[in-house]
Amino acid sequence: MTKFKPVLGRGLESLIPRTPPPPPAPLAAEQADDGVTNAIIAQIDLRMVQTNPYQPRADFDPVALDELRRSIQEKGVIQPITVRRAEGGYQLISGERRVRAARDAGLERIPAYIIHVATNEEMLELALIENLQREHLNPVEIAISYHRLLEECNYTQEQLAGRIGKDRSTIANFLRLLKLPEPIQMSLRRAQLDTGHARALVSIEDPALQMEIFEKILATGMSVRDVERRVKQHASRKPRRAPAVAPERSSLNSVEDSLRQAFGTKVEVRELAEGKGHISFEYYSADDLERLLDLFLSVQQNPR
């Protein structure tokens, strides 16, 4: 997929207020959408709301949706959805749960904050960040959203951290969850597995062992500490990693780039005399140092 640079010249706050004012209930007829004006809250036809192609949420809890439907039947839609104008209606940016519940509740119209989004690239960035800030996504959905922003919007982890107001180590820890086998990711999506369990499992590179411990967690209710102890026991039985051959000078830049991608931080490889050298890793907080130590431990546990 072709990458592109972020194109939002304005901050998100200029596009979407953090707490947009709720519309009066019901809105007066003159407050219906005029079909032209942007940056307004108006009542729009639910039948004209199109699905968001960049929706990061893949799992919708039917029980929670039913609770939201009953709330809407009793009190109406309190928080407007966010849309942009599209051919034949509107394209949803955020609020799919509210749209689904409102339709189930039999509503014909819904309050919407209508904004101007000029390009699909801007739509992607806005939809992902808006949902990360507002929606209750599960850990895997969050990780996928971070990955898409890094890959498709060409962010660095540092830039993304500043964009969404999260610590960079938090982003790196979520991204590591995408290395887990699909059954473990699915269990995490369904809240059958705790995030702490998943972070312990991701430090093991052997998928068979990951699945073995995962099945024991589900069967016996192993605590996070129990899983961490099991991981350490596995590490103690592994031989130490053999020293690597020093790379040629021409390949050091490539090595630095590979390590930066793997560890999510700035890495410097410096060559000394007689083929020797050293590698330095930067960290930016105590949490970031702990994250790097965890990664180093996983390498020690699983020598290639």
N, C-alpha and C positions, 0 to 999 in steps of 0.2 A: 504494500500500500504506500502510496506517495506521501511523504511527510510534508508538513507545512509549518510555517512559523505561526505563533499565536498572533491573531490579527485584532485582538481587542485593544483599541487605543484607549478606551475608557476603562476605569475599574468596574468591577461587578456592581459596586454600590451605586454607580450611576445608572445601571441598567435595571437592577432589581433591589429595591430597598430591603434591608435585613428584616424589617417588620412592616410590610405594606399594610396600610390601614384597611380594616375590614369594611366591606360595603354595607350600607344600610340594608336591612332586610324587611320587605323586599325592596329592590331598587325601583325608583320611579321610572315611568315609561320613557321620560326624556333622557334617562341615563343609559339607555340601551346603546349598543355599539353603532356608531355612525358609518362603519366600514372603512374609515380613513385614518382617524386619529390614533396615534400610538402613545404609550406611557399613560394609559388610562385604565381604570377598573370599570368594567361594564358587564352587563348580563349578556351571555351569548348562548346560542342554540347548541345543546349537547350533541345533536346529530352532526354538527359541522366540525366537531373536534376530532382531529386525526391523531393517530398513534405517533408517539415520539420514536423515531428510528434510532435514537441514541440513548434510549432508556437504559440506565444501568441496573435497575431492579428487575430481576428475573423471577423472584419468588414472592407470591402474594398469599399471605396467610388467610384462608377462607373464614376462619373464626374472627380474626381482626377486621376483615372486610365487612362481615355481617354486623359487628358492633358499630362500625363506622356508618353503615347503612341506617341502622336504627337511630343513631345520633342525628344523622342528616334528616331523617323523617320527623324527628322531634324538634330540632333547632335550626335546620337548614345548613347550608355550607357556609361556615364561618370564615375559613381561610380561602381566599381566591386561588384558583389555579393560575399558572403562568403559561401564556401562549404567544406565538408570533403569527402574523397573517400568512396564509398560504392559499394557493389556488383552490377554490371551492370551499374555503372555510378557514380553519385555524390549525396550526401544528402545535401539539402539546410540548412544552418544555419541562414542566414539573407539575405533579399533582395527579398522577395516574390513579392512585388509590381513591382519591376524591371523585374522579371521573367515573370509575367503575361503581363505587358505592352510590353515587348520585343516580346513575342509570338504573341500578338495582332498586333504588328507592322510588323510581318512577318520575324523577324530575325531567323536565324538558329543557330547562335553562340552568346555567351555572355562572356564578361570578368569576370573572377572569381578569387578570392583569395582562394587558396586551402591550407587547414591546416590539420594537423594530430590531430584527436580526438580519443583517444583509446577506451573509454567506453561510453555506453549510459548514464550513470550518469553524466559524464563530458559533454556530448552533451546537456543534459537537462539544466545544469547550464549555459553553455556557450550560448546556444540559447536564454534563457530567459534574461540573463544579457546583451548580445549583442543587442537584440532588445530593451531593456529598454534604453540603451545608445544611440542607433542610430535611432530608428523608432518613428514616431508620433503616439503613441498609445492613445486610448481614456482612460478616468479615470477608467472605469471598467476593461479594459484589463490590465492596470497598476496594479490595485488592485489584480486581479487574478494572475498576474505574481509574485507579492510580496508574495501572499499566497502560491503559489507552491514552491517558493524558501525557505520559512520558513518551510513548511511541508515536502517537498520531499527532500530537501537538508539539512534539519535539522539545519538551521541557527537560531540564535536568532535575534531579531530586531536590536540589537546593531551591530552584525556581518554583517548583511545585509546592514545596513546604511553605514558602512565603506567600504563594497564591491562595492557599486554602487555610493558612494559619495553623499548620501542624508542625511538630518537630520532624526533622528529616529521618531520624531513627525510627519514628513511628511508621512513616511511609515505607521504609526498607523492611520493617518487620511484617507489615501486611503483604508486601510483594512476595516475600518468601513463602507465604501460604500457597501460592500458585504452583509451587514445586511438589506439593503433596499429591498422592494418587487420587484419582477422581472419586472413589468411594469415600475417602476421608473428607475431601472438599464438600461433597454432597451432604455428609453428616454435619459438617460445620454450617452449611447453609440452613439446615433444618433445626439448628440449635440442639442437636443430639450430642454434640461434642463441644467442650469448652475451648475457648481460644488458647488458654494456657496449655491444654493438652496438645493442641495443634502445633504450637510453637516448640514444644519439646520434641514432637515427632519429626518436625521438619529438619532438625539437626542430624537426623539419620538419613544417609543417602541410599541405604538398601531398601527398596520398596517392599520386599518380602517381609523384612523385619518391621517396617512401619505398619504394614497390614496386620502382622501378628500381634503387636502391642495394641493397635487400634481395636482389634476384635476383643482383646482382653479388657480394654477400657469399657466397651459396651456391655460385656458379659458380667464383669465383676465390679464395675464402678471404681476403678483405680483412680486415685487422686492425682493431681498434677505432680506432687512431690514423688509419688510412687513411680510415675512415668519417668521423671528426671533421674531417679535413682537407677532405674532399669537402663536408661541411656548411658549413664556413667559406667555401669557394670559392663555393658557391651563395649564401651571405649577402652576399658582396662584390659580387655582380652585381645585387642588389636595390636599388631606390631607397629613400631614407630615408622614414620615415613622416611624413606631413603632420601638423602640430600639430592637436590636437582642439579643438573648441569647448567652452568651459567650461560645465558643466551648471548648471541652475538650482539655487538653494539647496534647494528642496523635493525635489530628486532626489538630493542628495548621499548621504543614508543608503543609498539603493538602490545607488548607485555603489560605496560602500564595501563593501556586502555582496557585490556581484558580484565585486569585486576580491579580497575575502577568500576567496571560494570558488575563484576561478581560481588564486590564488597560494598558498593554504594558510597564510596568516599574517594578523596584525592589520594593517589598512590604515586610515589616516586621511586624509580629503580635507578640506582647509581652504580656504575661499574668501576671497580678498583683495579689494582695491578694483578697480574697473573690469573685473570679470569674470575677473580673474586668480586664481591660487591655487597650492597645492602639494599633492602626494600623498606620504605617508611610509609606508614598509613596515618592519615590525619583523622582525628575525632574532634567533635564539637561540643560534647556534653558528656556527663557521666552516663546517661542512658545510651549515648552513641558508643562509648567505650565498651559498655556491657554488651551491646549488640555485636561489636566486632569480636570480642572475646568468645561470644557464642558461635560465631562463624568460624573462628580459628579452631575451636573445639570440634566442630563438625568435620573439619578437614582432617584433624588428627584421628578422629574416630573412623574415618573412611578413606584411608590412603589409596591412591590409584595404583 
